[in-house]
Amino acid sequence: MTPSEQADSQIRSLAWPMILANLSVPLLGLVDTAILGHLGDSRYLSAVAISSSLLAFLYWGFGFLRMGTTGASAQAQIKTARSTGLLLKALTLSTTIALCVILAGQQLGYIGLKLMNTSDAIQPLANSYLHIRLYSAPAVLATYVIVGWLIGQQQTRWPLIIAVATNILNIALDYMLIVNFDLRSNGAATASVISEYCGLALALWAVRAPLIEAYQKGAKQYWIAGPNAKQFLSSNFQLFVRTAALLFSFAFFTAQSAALGQNQLAANAILLQLMMVSAYGLDGFAHAAEALIGESYGRNDRVMLIATCRSCAKYCAVTAVTVSTGLFLLKSPILSLMTNLPSVSDLASQYYIWLIWLPIVCAPSYLLDGIYIGALKTGAMQWSMLLCVCVVYLPLWALTQQWGNHGLWLAFSIFNLARGASLAFLFGRNILRQTQAKSF
């Protein structure tokens, strides 16, 4: 079997469970949006859109716990003690951060709602949603760590089981609490908290073997065998900065949408949720790249690394074109499913053209993120993201404000295009030059 054939086989094996797992996440968001979008009052949908954007800072902002753990786990998978030590250190870090989130999150959330131009009609609903969701911090962050560790170990079916089980439960609870008990946006928040703790229980079951072994043989020796604490924290901090900058771009988009009016905010929230479906699907190949690039980079196997990059790029490109085509052909039924509010539906239809081409524009950045995470080249990711936000996104938005929402979507689209272009430009120096050719 040639390196390309081997890479193709491994990618297919690893990617499909992650694609299904990833798709379950935005599909949950779509269910929330669809249920709230049919309540007859756009305040509930707008409140969840605003507060969810802030939660992205508090929860997704710590997505480095998954990404950093994946790269390190992939490079350490052949050393059992080192990979178990990594899991222990990452879980300790996630628990510490979660406690800080619970203590400080409520006040930060209140400030965040003010900064995001939240109207008086929406603020009480958004604040209540935030207050409930904060209690899931320990479950969310610990699950990030465990899922990242499992991906690095090339055990992608467990993340699928965890994600699907968690989100099916969440959808069922959504319907029961929002519709049957009439809890509306608070019902969506409560459903998420319950589901996230159930997901953590399942994730801990998935890694019970290394945790039990560490407990029986003494956690200290595994802790010492784990990655260097300074390097581990440095890599995670760089990923944190990168992720915070990315999430700022989404929060900024949501804040500017709110400034354009309640209905425009709701319409853009629907389009962003649809974008996330394609993003999470394409990320399945990025996750496969994380595991396989981490393994080949850790072994200093240049041939396999290049073969993996090419294979992932091929599958990612085909998927992006397929998704864009599907969005184009299914525009009417998709929007009808998302909301029955004419004012919101008409606005979403008006700006739907931006959604159609975003999968193709964003695909390179998603894939290159996975490659850089696998190689643990987190410094390059950090500076690339900061450059794209500060030099591309914000200036372009400022220059196109007279175009209203079209200008906002243009700035957001070019920002995502720049993300992929900058990482591609740095690829040779940061990835290829640091591996040596090896024969099979």
NORJO-V147409 format. One record per pair of residues at least 24 apart in sequence whose ideal C-beta (glycine too) atoms are under 8 Angstrom apart, sorted by the first residue. I is the first residue (numbers start at 1). J is the second residue. D is the distance in whole Angstrom. If there is no record, write none. Layout:
# NORJO-V147409
i: (I I)
j: (J J)
d: (D D)
This chain:
# NORJO-V147409
i: (2 3 3 3 3 3 4 4 4 6 6 7 7 7 7 7 7 7 8 10 10 10 11 11 11 11 11 11 11 11 14 14 14 14 14 14 15 15 15 15 15 15 16 17 17 17 17 18 18 18 18 18 18 18 18 19 19 19 20 20 20 20 21 21 21 21 21 21 21 22 22 22 22 22 22 23 23 23 24 24 24 24 24 25 25 25 25 26 26 26 26 26 27 27 28 28 28 29 29 30 30 30 30 31 31 32 32 33 33 33 33 33 34 34 34 35 35 35 35 35 36 36 36 36 37 37 37 37 37 37 37 38 38 39 39 40 42 42 42 42 42 42 43 43 43 43 44 44 44 45 45 45 45 46 46 46 46 46 46 47 47 47 47 47 48 48 48 48 48 49 49 49 49 49 50 50 50 50 50 50 50 50 51 51 51 51 51 51 51 51 52 53 53 53 53 53 54 54 54 54 54 54 55 55 56 56 56 57 57 57 57 57 58 58 58 58 58 58 59 59 59 60 60 61 61 61 61 62 62 62 62 62 62 62 63 63 63 64 64 64 64 64 64 64 65 65 65 65 65 65 65 65 65 66 66 66 66 66 67 67 67 67 67 68 68 68 68 68 68 68 68 69 69 69 69 69 70 70 70 70 70 70 70 70 70 70 71 71 71 71 71 71 71 71 71 72 72 72 72 72 72 73 73 73 73 73 73 73 74 74 74 74 74 74 74 74 74 74 74 74 75 75 75 75 75 75 76 76 76 77 77 77 77 77 77 78 79 80 81 81 81 82 82 82 83 83 83 83 84 84 84 84 84 84 84 85 85 85 85 85 85 86 86 86 86 87 87 87 87 87 87 88 88 88 88 88 89 89 89 89 89 90 90 90 91 91 91 93 93 93 94 94 94 94 94 95 95 95 97 97 98 98 98 98 98 99 99 101 101 101 102 102 102 102 105 105 105 106 106 106 109 115 116 116 116 116 117 117 117 118 119 119 121 122 125 125 126 128 128 128 129 129 129 129 130 132 132 132 132 133 133 133 135 136 136 136 136 138 139 139 139 139 139 140 142 142 142 143 143 143 143 146 146 146 146 147 149 150 150 151 151 151 152 152 152 153 154 154 154 155 156 156 156 158 158 161 161 162 162 162 162 163 165 165 165 166 166 166 166 166 167 169 169 169 170 170 235 235 236 238 238 238 238 239 239 239 239 241 241 241 242 242 242 242 242 242 245 245 245 245 246 246 248 249 249 249 249 252 252 252 253 253 256 256 257 257 260 260 260 263 263 263 263 264 264 266 266 266 266 267 267 267 267 267 267 268 268 268 270 270 270 270 270 271 271 271 271 271 273 274 274 274 274 275 275 275 278 278 278 278 278 278 278 279 279 279 281 281 282 282 282 282 282 282 282 282 282 283 283 285 285 285 285 285 285 285 286 286 286 286 286 286 286 286 287 288 288 289 289 289 289 290 290 290 290 291 292 293 293 293 293 293 294 294 294 294 295 296 297 297 297 297 297 299 300 300 300 301 301 302 302 302 302 302 303 303 303 303 305 305 305 306 309 312 312 312 313 316 316 316 316 317 319 320 320 320 320 321 321 323 324 324 324 324 324 327 327 327 328 351 351 351 354 354 354 354 354 357 358 358 361 361 361 361 362 362 362 362 363 364 364 364 364 365 365 365 365 365 368 368 368 368 369 371 371 372 372 372 375 375 375 377 377 380 380 380 381 384 384 384 384 385 387 387 388 388 388 388 389 392 393)
j: (307 303 304 306 307 440 307 310 311 304 307 292 304 307 308 310 311 312 311 288 292 308 285 288 289 292 308 311 312 315 154 156 287 288 291 292 156 284 285 287 288 315 284 156 157 159 160 151 156 159 160 283 284 287 288 281 284 285 160 163 164 284 156 159 160 162 163 164 284 163 280 281 283 284 287 277 280 281 163 164 166 167 168 163 167 276 280 273 276 277 279 280 167 277 167 170 171 273 276 273 274 277 338 171 174 174 188 269 270 273 338 339 337 338 339 174 175 178 179 188 178 184 185 188 266 270 338 339 340 341 344 339 340 178 184 341 262 263 266 341 343 344 121 122 125 262 125 184 185 266 269 339 344 122 258 262 265 266 269 122 125 126 129 185 126 129 185 188 269 254 265 266 268 269 113 116 118 122 126 254 258 265 109 113 126 127 129 130 133 185 129 116 250 251 254 255 109 112 113 116 130 251 130 133 247 250 251 112 244 247 248 251 101 105 108 109 134 137 137 140 141 243 247 240 243 244 247 94 97 101 141 144 240 243 144 239 243 236 237 238 239 240 242 243 90 93 94 97 141 144 145 148 236 144 145 147 148 151 148 239 243 290 373 148 232 235 236 239 373 376 378 144 145 148 149 152 148 149 151 152 287 290 291 294 373 374 152 235 290 294 373 374 375 376 378 152 227 232 235 294 376 148 149 150 151 152 153 294 151 152 153 154 290 291 292 293 294 295 298 374 152 294 295 297 298 376 152 227 298 152 153 154 294 295 298 298 225 210 221 222 225 225 226 227 149 152 153 210 210 211 213 214 222 225 226 222 223 224 225 226 227 149 226 227 232 145 146 149 207 210 211 214 219 222 223 226 223 226 227 229 232 145 148 149 142 145 146 145 233 236 138 141 142 144 145 138 141 142 137 141 137 138 140 141 142 137 138 134 137 141 134 135 137 138 130 134 137 130 131 134 134 255 251 254 255 258 255 258 259 258 258 262 262 262 184 185 185 185 186 189 185 186 188 189 189 186 189 190 193 189 192 193 193 192 193 196 197 200 193 196 197 199 200 196 200 203 204 196 199 200 203 203 204 206 207 203 207 206 207 287 290 291 290 291 294 291 291 292 295 206 287 288 291 203 206 202 206 199 202 203 206 199 198 199 202 195 196 198 199 202 195 194 195 198 194 195 376 378 378 378 379 381 382 373 378 381 382 382 385 386 378 381 382 384 385 386 382 385 386 389 385 389 389 389 393 412 415 393 394 397 408 412 397 408 405 408 404 405 408 341 343 344 347 347 405 339 341 344 347 344 345 347 348 350 351 348 351 405 335 338 339 344 348 348 351 352 354 355 338 327 334 338 355 355 358 359 320 323 324 327 358 359 362 359 362 366 319 323 316 319 320 323 359 362 363 366 367 366 370 312 315 316 319 366 367 370 312 316 366 367 369 370 371 373 370 312 370 367 370 371 374 370 371 373 374 374 374 370 371 373 374 375 373 374 375 376 374 435 374 375 376 431 435 438 435 436 438 435 438 432 435 436 437 438 437 438 439 440 431 432 435 432 371 367 370 371 367 363 364 366 367 363 363 359 360 362 363 359 360 359 356 357 358 359 360 355 356 359 356 405 406 409 406 409 410 412 413 413 413 416 413 416 417 420 416 417 419 420 420 420 421 423 424 416 417 419 420 423 420 423 424 427 423 427 431 423 430 431 430 431 434 430 431 423 426 430 423 419 422 423 426 419 418 422 415 418 419 422 415 418 418)
d: (8 5 5 8 4 7 5 7 6 7 7 7 7 4 5 7 4 8 5 7 6 8 7 5 8 7 7 5 6 6 6 5 7 4 6 7 8 5 5 7 4 7 7 4 5 7 4 7 5 6 7 7 4 4 7 5 3 8 5 8 7 8 8 5 4 7 4 7 8 7 4 6 5 6 8 7 6 5 5 5 8 4 8 6 7 8 5 6 4 4 7 5 7 7 4 5 6 5 6 5 7 7 7 5 6 6 5 7 6 5 6 8 6 6 7 6 7 5 7 8 7 7 7 7 7 7 6 4 7 7 7 7 6 8 7 8 6 6 5 6 8 6 6 6 6 7 6 5 5 5 6 8 8 5 8 5 5 5 7 5 4 4 6 5 8 6 5 6 8 6 6 7 8 4 7 6 5 6 5 6 7 7 7 7 4 8 4 5 7 8 8 7 6 5 4 8 6 4 7 7 6 7 7 6 5 6 7 7 7 5 8 7 6 6 7 8 7 7 7 5 7 7 6 7 6 5 6 8 6 8 6 7 7 8 6 8 5 5 8 8 3 5 8 6 6 7 5 8 6 4 5 7 7 4 7 6 4 8 7 5 8 8 5 7 7 5 4 5 8 8 7 8 5 3 5 7 4 7 5 5 8 5 7 7 6 7 7 8 6 5 5 5 7 4 8 7 6 7 7 8 7 7 5 8 7 3 6 7 8 4 8 8 6 5 8 7 2 5 7 6 8 5 7 7 4 7 8 7 7 6 5 7 8 7 8 8 8 8 7 6 4 5 6 7 7 8 7 7 4 8 7 5 5 8 7 4 5 7 4 2 7 7 5 6 8 7 8 5 7 6 7 6 6 6 6 6 7 5 7 7 6 4 7 7 6 5 8 8 8 7 8 4 5 7 5 6 7 7 8 6 4 4 8 5 7 8 7 7 4 8 6 7 5 8 8 4 7 7 6 6 7 7 7 7 4 6 6 5 5 7 7 7 8 7 8 5 8 7 6 8 5 7 7 5 8 6 4 6 6 5 6 6 6 6 4 4 7 8 8 4 5 7 4 5 6 7 8 7 6 5 5 4 7 7 6 7 7 6 7 5 6 6 7 6 6 8 5 8 8 8 7 8 8 8 4 7 8 6 5 5 7 8 7 7 6 5 7 6 3 7 7 7 5 6 8 4 6 5 8 4 5 7 4 8 5 7 7 5 8 7 7 5 4 8 4 8 8 5 5 5 6 8 7 6 6 7 6 8 8 8 7 6 7 5 7 7 7 6 8 8 5 5 6 6 6 7 7 5 8 5 8 4 4 8 7 8 7 7 8 5 6 7 5 6 6 7 7 5 8 7 7 8 6 6 5 8 8 5 8 7 7 4 8 8 6 7 7 7 6 6 6 7 7 7 6 5 8 6 7 5 5 5 7 8 6 7 8 8 5 5 6 3 8 8 6 6 7 6 4 5 6 5 8 5 4 7 7 7 5 8 3 6 8 4 7 8 8 8 6 5 8 8 6 8 6 6 7 7 5 7 4 6 5 6 6 6 7 7 7 8 6 8 6 6 7 8 6 5 8 7 5 7 8 5 5 8 4 8 6 4 6 6 8 5 5 6 5 7 5 6 7 6 8 4 8 8 6 7 6 7 6 5 5 8 5 8 8 7 8 3 8 8 6 6 8 4 4 7 6 4 6 7 7 8 7 6 7 7 7 6 8 5 7 7 5 5 7 7 4 5 7 7 8 6 6 4 5 6 7 4 8)
